[in-house]
């Protein structure tokens, strides 16, 4: 008669000092207590402003999928996002909303820039973010033919991506090229770059008729979030984000703490504040 051996579950590695998760594991040093207090303040702020303290699972899973497609291993993702192995797979399997603080760490993991590896060249990602970035540029007056030229693609390829025909995925290198082009052109006026007004104006009109939102109504993470729908009649997203972030800083938060409270990465908040200040200076 043999005796069954019980598998003993191993605890996750202890987080560094200054992490609220370490406080919950029993460490009440000054740094861990400060982190736990900041987290509690963040949740109270979200509740008081009628916001959820969670991010939709689809948005977080899409980011993990992109990191995998870019050639990162799960171990590299977990290490960069400071996640325990069970936590990463729980997010993927459970499909339940993810804490803002956890989601922010995952979105802070940079997409590898080296595109020369075969695994990256052959990788595919969901087309949604690529299509939305192109639509927002068209909404600003950039004709599809000009975007074709700047992307160095065959004529008509951007129009094909805009319509969303074919498979609902696009090559990773195409998605990254569109992302880079969007970053380059998002705050530029087509007429200042050689696009005649008689082409830019009807381009904007056609985009408006299709309901495509311009760059003012998006931030970097919104494009790949299938649950986000820009409200073009509301205050532009970057203005709302920048004003809330600056107000939190005025009340004593650091920029990282403000970003955590607002459920975005520090880079996204930084970019929104930069655009906001630039727009304010122009209006003055």
N, C-alpha and C positions, 0 to 999 in steps of 0.2 A: 504493500500500500504506500502510495507516494503522497506527500503533502504538498498542496498547491502553494506556490510562492506568491505572496502579495507584492505588487509593484508599489514602491513608495514614491509618491509624487515629490519631485524636487522643487524647492522654492525658487522663484525667479531671482536673478542677481539683485543685490541691494543697490538701489539708485544712489547717485552721489549726494553729498550734503548740499542743501539748498534746493532740494526737490521735495514737493509736497507728498509724493508717494513714499519717500523715506520717513517722513513724519508719521504717515499712517501705518508704517511698519514698526513704529515705536521709538524713533529717534526724535527727541524734543530739544535739540540744540538750537542756538539762535538762528542759524541759517535755515534750517528745516522749518522752524516755527514761522519765520518770516514768509517762506514760500507757501506754507499752508494758509497763513492769514491772507496773502495776496490772492490765492485761489478762492478762498471764501468770499472775499470782496468782489471778485470777478463774477461769481455766481449770483451774488446778491444784486449786482448791477444789471445782469442779464434779466433776472426775474423782475426787477423794478421797472425796466424798460420794455417789458412784455416780450422778451426774446428767449429763444430756446438756448440752453447751454450745450446743445448738441449740433453736429453737422450731419447731413444725410449720408448714409453709408455709401450710396452710389458714387458720390463725389470723392470720398476717401479711397474707395476700392479702385476707381478709375486712375487715381494718382499712383497707387501701388502697381497697377497694371502697366502704367507708362514707365515707371522705374524698372520693372522687370523687362519690358520690351527694349529698354535702352541698354540692357546688358547687365544690370545690377542683380546680384544674387539676393536671396531672402536674408541671408546673414548680413550682407552689406547694408540692406535697407533697415533691418532691425537695429544694427549698430548705429547707423547715422541718425535714426529717429528715436533712439534710446527706448526700444520696445523689447519686451520679453517674447520669446518664440511663440508661446501660446496666445499672446495678445494679438500678434499679427494675423495668425490664422483664424482667431475668433472674429476679427473684423471682417475677414473675407467670407467666412462661412455663415455667420449669424445674420448678416444683412441688417443689423440694428444700428440706429444712430450712434455716432462716435462723439466722445467729449471734444469740446473745442480745443482744449489744451493738447490732447493727443493728435487731433487732426492737424493742428498748427505745426507740430513737430514733423509729421509726415510730409506736409506741403513744403516745409523748409529744406527737405532733402533735395539737393540740386540734381537736375537731369544731367548725366554725363555729357560732356561736350565733344568727346572723340567720336566722330562718325565714320571712321575708317574701318571699324571692325565688321566682318561679314555678318555677324549676328544682328548688328544694328541696321546695316543696309537692307537686310531682308525682313526686318521687324515691321509690324503693322500696329497702328493704334486707332481708336475710334475716330471717325471723321468729324464728329460734332464740333469740337473746338476749332478745327481748321476751317470748317464752313462758316462758323460764326465770326471768326477773325476777318475772313475775307468779306463777309457781308457788311461788317462794321466799317471796313475801309471803303467799300462801295458807297455806303451811306454818307461818307464824308466827301464823296465826289470823285474817288479814284476809279476810272473806267477799268473794266475787266481786262481789256487789251493791254493797258499800261501795266497792270499787275502781272499779266503773262510775261511781258517784256522784262520786268524787274526780277521775276522768279526764274527767267530763262527757261520757260516751259514752252511746249508747242501751243500755237494759237488755239484758243477755245478751251484749254484745260481748266483755267480758272472758272469759266462759265459752267463747265461740267461739275466742278467741285461745289459751286454755289447752288446748283440745282439738287445736289445730293443724289445723283443717279448712281446705279451700280451698287457694289458692296458698301456696307456701312463702315468701312475702314479705309485708311490711307497709309501709305508707307511712312514710317517714322521720319525718314530724311525729308520728305515733303512737308510733313507737319512741322518739323523744326524750321524749315526754310520759311514757311508762312508765319510762324511765330516770330522769327527774326525780322521779317519784312514788316509785320505789324508793329513791332517795337520801334522800328525805324520811321514809319510813316504816321503812327497814331496821332501825333500832335502837330502834324504838318498840313498845311493847306495846299491842295493840288495845284491851284493857280500860281502858287509861289514856286512851283517846280516844273513849269512849262506846260501844264495842262490848260488848254484854253477854257474860258468860262462857258462857251457855248457847248462844251462837252461835259464839264464838271456839273453844271446846273441840272441838266436832264438826268444825269447819272444819280444825283441826289433824289430827284423827284421819283424816279423809277424805284429806288430803294425804299423810299417812304411809302409808296403805294404797296409794296410787298411787306411792309411792317418791319423792315430791318432797322435795328437800333444803331446809332452812331457810337463812337468810342467813349463819349461821356457817360454812357449808361452801363459800362462794364468795368470790372477790374480783372486782374490777371487770372484769378481762380474761377471767375464766373463762366468763362467760355466753355470749360470742360465739364461743367456741372449740369446734368440733364434736367435737374429740378429748378434751375434758375431761369426766370423769364424776365427780361428787362422791362420796367415800366417807364415808357418814354414820356408819360405825362407827369411823372414825379421828378423830384430833385435828382440831378445826375448822381450816379453812384459815388464818384470820386469826391464830390463836394460833401455829401453826407458822411462819408468815411473820414475825410480830412477834418471836418468840423468836430465830429465826435472824438477823434483822436487827439486833436489839439485841446479840447476841453478836458479830457482825462489827464493830459500832461499838465494843464494849468492847475488841476486839483492834486498834483503830486505824483502821478504815475510816470514811470519811464516809458520810452517809446515801445519797448518790448512788452511791458505790462499792458499798455493801451492796446497793442495789437492782439494780445491774448484775450483781453476782455471783449474785443470786437469780433473775435473769431476769424482773424486773418493773419497772414504772416507779417513780420516786421517789414520786409521788403515791399509788400503791397501797400502797407500804410505809409511807408516812406515815399513811395511813388505818388500816392494820392495827395499827400501834403505838398509835394513838390509841384504837381500840376495845379493844385489849388492856389498856392502862393503865386505861381506864374500868371494864372488867370486874373488874380486880384490885382497884381501889378499892372497888367495890361488895361484893366478897367479903370484904374486910378488916373 
